Amino acid sequence: MADGADPGRRYRVLLTEASSASAREVLTVLGRRRHEVGVMDSGGLNFTALSRWVKRRHPSPRFSADPERYLDALYQVLTHSSYDILLPTHEQLIALSRHREEFSRLGVGLAVPGFEAVRTAQDKAAAVRLFAELGLPQPDTALVADESELLAQTGRLPAYVKLPVATSSRGVWRVADPAQLSGTAALPQVREVFARGGEVLVQRALPGPIVMAQALFDRGSLVGAHTVLRKREGVQGSASSKVSLDLPEVHRHLAELGGALDWHGPLSVDAVLDERHRTVHHIDVNPRLVEPVNAELAGTDLVQRWLALSCGAQLGPPPRARAGVRTHMLLMAVVRHAEVGRGRRAILTELARAAAGRGWYEGSQEELLPLRADPAGALLLGAISGCLLLSPRLWRRLAGSGAPAHALSPEGWRRLTEPRAY
């Protein structure tokens, strides 16, 4: 593929999965710009279902169940289809990083970092150590290697106990008292980490809202950045309402982090905001681009820059986004009511407020399922809302309790760290 990207050209783009919120939002940005989009689809309920912007669906194994089989399927699709660019919208980036030389030989545009950098970002214990080395602010955190060390962390409560490899808010528990700490220490997932010689994080809980920062790097140089404030929590720790922020401090932190890792491609970081002092403490890093529609609406189109980066274009400094751009995810808010037991009345009230543009929805744009631009999203929203109105307890079945199809499980991570050749 020729170096550089034509901003007026319509590319044939393959997304590595079909089910995550991030894939849905990347699809929205690409669809609005009339790129031709295909997706790797492992079946089941997903956010891209029925979208008019998906031109081709390629059946694939579940990435979470067997990343090696998934990679084989992806390789075959790229070998026999004519795509210009491959965008890893979730943790497939990790697998592609592990085998980026093999995939780069296919001639498709792809921007992923080296695997050693991914090891550091994906392993929460390694990331904590890197943040400490760089002097980047983070909550008081202990790395513990056995159950007795974990039970001794009562002085840090309330805290979050985190597995070293976890995704989609799974493998993270908020612990408020010694009894909860003891119960968490007895969990099979925690004991398995200790049995394998790994470390579990105990991170002091800080007050304040969550900041979500997204970035793009060109071999360690920051070429795209955007920051939003989570104004309202959605189901399983997602964001149902956001507003864009101008926090230069966060962008400086991102630049330091990406430079230290020599990162290439997308990277996202979560932090807790001290609203009084306008400072942050970083709590998580994700080797992917998380939900980029707010960035697009705020004037920082990270997806378009991602396309250019994947084609080998030289990008300038990150454009500055407009602060105060409000977006929401109605579906995440609806399911959140069921998750916390608020019942049918709260769900109906939420839907009514969204329809009328009141409350959180005043002056805000839908980012997950833009019904006017892609009307099929109404079927998904209607079906899930109807199920929850029939029985709010169905949220567990809809959300799932195991690793999502698009996420990397701890077992999958172990498989990827073992030698493998095509």
Helices and strands as residue ranges (DSSP letters): E 12-15, H 21-32, E 36-41, E 54-59, H 67-80, E 85-87, H 92-98, H 100-104, H 115-122, H 124-134, E 141-144, H 147-151, G 153-156, E 159-162, E 172-175, H 178-185, H 188-195, E 200-204, E 210-218, E 221-233, G 235-237, E 239-245, H 248-261, E 265-274, E 279-286, H 293-297, H 302-310, E 326-328, H 330-339, H 343-356, G 359-361, E 365-366, H 377-390, G 392-394, H 395-399, H 410-416
